[in-house]
Amino acid sequence: MNRACSLRLEYTVSVFHQGMPTVKAIGIGVIGTGYMGKLHSVALQAVGAVFNTELRPVCEMLCATSESGAASKAAEFGFRRSTAHWEHLIQDPAVEAIVIASPQSTHRDIALAAIAAGKPVLCEKPMGASLAESVQMTEAAEAAGVVNMVGFNYVRTPATQFARQLIHQGAIGDITWFRGEHTEDFCADPTTPGNWRTRGRANGTMGDLASHMINAAMALVGPIHSLCADVATVYPSRPCAAGGEEPVTNDDHAQCLCRFASGVMGHLYFSRVSTGRKMGYAYEISGSKGAIRFDQEDQNALWLYKMEGPESERGFRKILTGPEHPDYVNFCLGPGHGTGYQDQLIIEARDFLAAIHAGKSQWPTFRDGMEVNRVIDAVWASVDQTGWVEV
């Protein structure tokens, strides 16, 4: 038995003898040390204390693109070991589950290797660089029976979880219309120099922001049957760091009319040039008995309208999330005090651990991520054909 496995066994036994519920440690490997890599690492450190999970993550190994960088980040994030080779991380016996937080172009190869090794995988969105890659990842995971999940974190806010509950309970009646957007302004200034975000189709708005709101639309209303889309690059060139201008090779914003499988009409808009919007993940849902509004810039509030009482007293009511709403109480006992972005990742980590413990994938699975990519693929097909297409 290696030292890492021995430490995990000692931890489980010591907790049991202290009279606490038996918990089991599980070694986690994280691939990627950038923005999302750090968030996943922090979530793994916190999830056991926040949710008292039966599986307790051990931050076993961290992978970056260089040995020195990996070692530095491992010390910073609290990992036991590090490597510059994701293949080593996957094959290491002390690493029992994998979190993929590396660039989209690397997702397929890493996921397929992890699946072949029989290790559960949480993959950041979007799943693959194309629909074909997402299909390949999904089929491999399902054929192997390996637990899998895609990192759509925004749908895990207590407010959006509550919105889903209200819809399923029939609180706003039959849904008649949906509008969703994911809008930000990090590329709104045309003088911002070209960078990795403005190069390569996979890094454009359709490859970055669109997947989150498509996932939300499908979670709230159901599958999308058909759509008619338009995609554009607002600023075709940007200043180059070396001087002059460089071409922008991907999209700035996109919109589409859509028809859900239920027959509901909808509209989706995605933009990285939406001036003034910092986290415009927002939606409106109309129903036969009421309506719901939400905006991620105020993520601890949900606006609810019910067609009840005298017309003179009707209007949208602001509901502040609190301990009565999904997953809120684990973070805070005070209504209106709020949860934050990092907490979404902690909830996601809880779901991943629960799936591993149960031996069964939890929503959103690779198949759910694949269906999001299928919608994105349909958007591009609609642009090419300049008309409606079925998803």
Backbone hydrogen bonds, N-H to C=O, Kabsch-Sander energy under -0.5 kcal/mol:
donor,donor_aa,acceptor,acceptor_aa,energy
6,S,2,N,-2.3
7,L,3,R,-2.5
8,R,4,A,-1.9
9,L,5,C,-2.2
10,E,6,S,-2.5
11,Y,7,L,-2.2
12,T,8,R,-2.2
13,V,9,L,-2.4
14,S,10,E,-2.5
15,V,11,Y,-2.0
16,F,12,T,-1.9
17,H,13,V,-2.3
18,Q,14,S,-0.9
19,G,16,F,-1.6
20,M,15,V,-1.4
24,K,54,E,-2.9
26,I,56,R,-2.2
28,I,58,V,-2.9
29,G,97,A,-2.5
30,V,61,M,-2.1
31,I,99,V,-2.8
32,G,30,V,-0.7
32,G,63,C,-2.5
38,K,34,G,-2.4
39,L,35,Y,-1.6
40,H,36,M,-2.6
41,S,37,G,-1.9
42,V,38,K,-2.7
43,A,39,L,-2.2
44,L,40,H,-2.3
45,Q,41,S,-1.6
46,A,42,V,-1.4
47,V,43,A,-2.5
49,A,46,A,-0.6
50,V,46,A,-2.2
51,F,47,V,-2.6
52,N,48,G,-1.4
56,R,24,K,-2.8
56,R,54,E,-0.5
58,V,26,I,-2.8
59,C,57,P,-0.5
60,E,28,I,-1.5
60,E,58,V,-1.7
61,M,28,I,-1.4
62,L,81,R,-1.6
63,C,30,V,-2.4
64,A,83,T,-1.8
70,A,66,S,-2.6
71,A,67,E,-2.3
72,S,68,S,-2.3
73,K,69,G,-2.3
74,A,70,A,-2.4
75,A,71,A,-1.9
76,E,72,S,-1.8
77,F,73,K,-3.1
78,G,74,A,-1.3
79,F,74,A,-2.8
80,R,59,C,-2.1
81,R,60,E,-1.6
83,T,62,L,-2.0
86,W,84,A,-0.5
88,H,85,H,-0.8
89,L,85,H,-1.4
90,I,86,W,-2.3
91,Q,87,E,-1.9
92,D,88,H,-1.1
92,D,89,L,-0.5
95,V,92,D,-1.3
96,E,27,G,-2.5
96,E,94,A,-0.8
97,A,27,G,-1.2
98,I,120,P,-2.9
99,V,29,G,-2.6
100,I,122,L,-3.0
101,A,31,I,-2.9
101,A,99,V,-0.8
106,T,103,P,-2.1
107,H,104,Q,-1.1
110,I,106,T,-1.8
111,A,107,H,-2.9
112,L,108,R,-2.9
113,A,109,D,-1.8
114,A,110,I,-2.4
115,I,111,A,-2.7
116,A,112,L,-2.3
117,A,113,A,-1.5
118,G,115,I,-1.6
119,K,114,A,-2.5
121,V,147,V,-2.3
122,L,98,I,-2.5
123,C,121,V,-0.6
123,C,149,M,-2.8
124,E,100,I,-2.3
125,K,151,G,-0.6
134,S,130,S,-1.9
135,V,131,L,-2.6
136,Q,132,A,-2.2
137,M,133,E,-2.4
138,T,134,S,-2.5
139,E,135,V,-2.8
140,A,136,Q,-2.0
141,A,137,M,-2.3
142,E,138,T,-2.5
143,A,139,E,-2.3
144,A,140,A,-1.9
145,G,141,A,-1.0
146,V,141,A,-1.9
149,M,121,V,-1.7
150,V,364,P,-2.8
151,G,123,C,-2.5
152,F,150,V,-2.0
153,N,151,G,-1.1
156,R,153,N,-2.0
157,T,154,Y,-1.5
161,Q,157,T,-2.6
162,F,158,P,-2.2
163,A,159,A,-2.2
164,R,160,T,-2.1
165,Q,161,Q,-1.8
166,L,162,F,-2.6
167,I,163,A,-2.3
168,H,164,R,-2.4
169,Q,165,Q,-2.1
170,G,167,I,-1.2
171,A,166,L,-2.6
173,G,170,G,-1.3
176,T,286,S,-3.0
177,W,286,S,-1.4
178,F,265,M,-1.6
179,R,284,E,-2.4
180,G,267,H,-2.5
181,E,282,A,-2.6
182,H,269,Y,-2.0
183,T,280,G,-1.3
184,E,271,S,-2.6
185,D,277,R,-0.9
187,C,272,R,-2.5
188,A,185,D,-1.7
192,T,189,D,-1.9
194,G,239,P,-2.5
198,T,195,N,-1.5
199,R,196,W,-1.1
203,N,200,G,-1.6
204,G,201,R,-1.6
205,T,251,D,-1.8
208,D,204,G,-0.9
208,D,205,T,-0.5
209,L,205,T,-0.6
210,A,205,T,-2.3
212,H,209,L,-1.1
213,M,209,L,-1.0
214,I,210,A,-2.2
215,N,211,S,-2.2
216,A,212,H,-2.0
217,A,213,M,-2.8
218,M,214,I,-2.2
219,A,215,N,-2.1
220,L,216,A,-2.3
221,V,217,A,-2.7
222,G,217,A,-0.9
225,H,223,P,-0.5
225,H,259,R,-2.3
226,S,259,R,-1.8
227,L,389,V,-2.3
228,C,257,L,-2.3
230,D,255,Q,-2.5
232,A,253,H,-2.7
234,V,232,A,-0.6
238,R,246,E,-2.4
240,C,244,G,-2.4
243,G,240,C,-2.1
246,E,238,R,-2.8
248,V,236,P,-2.9
249,T,198,T,-2.2
249,T,247,P,-0.6
252,D,232,A,-2.0
253,H,232,A,-2.1
254,A,270,F,-2.5
255,Q,230,D,-2.4
256,C,268,L,-2.4
257,L,228,C,-2.3
258,C,266,G,-2.5
259,R,226,S,-2.6
260,F,264,V,-2.8
261,A,223,P,-2.9
263,G,260,F,-2.3
265,M,176,T,-0.9
266,G,258,C,-2.3
267,H,178,F,-1.8
268,L,256,C,-2.4
269,Y,180,G,-1.7
270,F,254,A,-2.9
271,S,182,H,-2.1
272,R,252,D,-2.0
274,S,184,E,-2.4
275,T,273,V,-1.4
277,R,274,S,-2.4
278,K,276,G,-0.6
280,G,183,T,-2.8
281,Y,279,M,-1.9
282,A,181,E,-2.1
282,A,280,G,-1.2
283,Y,294,F,-2.1
284,E,179,R,-2.5
285,I,292,I,-2.7
286,S,177,W,-2.2
287,G,290,G,-2.6
288,S,174,D,-1.6
289,K,172,I,-2.4
290,G,172,I,-1.1
291,A,305,Y,-2.1
292,I,285,I,-2.3
293,R,303,W,-2.4
294,F,283,Y,-2.2
296,Q,281,Y,-2.1
298,D,295,D,-2.3
299,Q,296,Q,-1.2
301,A,298,D,-1.7
302,L,319,I,-2.3
303,W,293,R,-2.6
304,L,302,L,-0.5
304,L,317,R,-2.6
305,Y,291,A,-2.9
307,M,289,K,-2.9
308,E,306,K,-2.5
313,E,310,P,-2.0
314,R,311,E,-1.2
317,R,304,L,-2.7
319,I,302,L,-3.2
319,I,317,R,-0.6
320,L,318,K,-0.6
321,T,300,N,-2.6
325,H,322,G,-2.3
328,Y,325,H,-1.5
329,V,325,H,-0.6
331,F,328,Y,-2.2
332,C,328,Y,-1.8
336,G,321,T,-2.7
337,H,334,G,-1.7
344,Q,340,G,-0.9
344,Q,341,Y,-0.9
345,L,341,Y,-1.0
346,I,342,Q,-1.6
347,I,343,D,-2.3
348,E,344,Q,-2.0
349,A,345,L,-2.4
350,R,346,I,-2.1
351,D,347,I,-2.2
352,F,348,E,-2.2
353,L,349,A,-2.5
354,A,350,R,-2.5
355,A,351,D,-2.2
356,I,352,F,-2.2
357,H,353,L,-2.7
358,A,354,A,-2.3
359,G,355,A,-1.4
360,K,355,A,-1.7
369,G,365,T,-2.2
370,M,366,F,-2.8
371,E,367,R,-2.0
372,V,368,D,-1.5
373,N,369,G,-2.0
374,R,370,M,-1.8
375,V,371,E,-1.6
376,I,372,V,-2.1
377,D,373,N,-2.4
378,A,374,R,-1.8
379,V,375,V,-2.0
380,W,376,I,-1.8
381,A,377,D,-1.9
382,S,378,A,-2.5
383,V,379,V,-2.1
384,D,380,W,-2.4
385,Q,381,A,-2.1
386,T,382,S,-1.3
387,G,382,S,-1.4
389,V,227,L,-2.5
391,V,225,H,-3.1
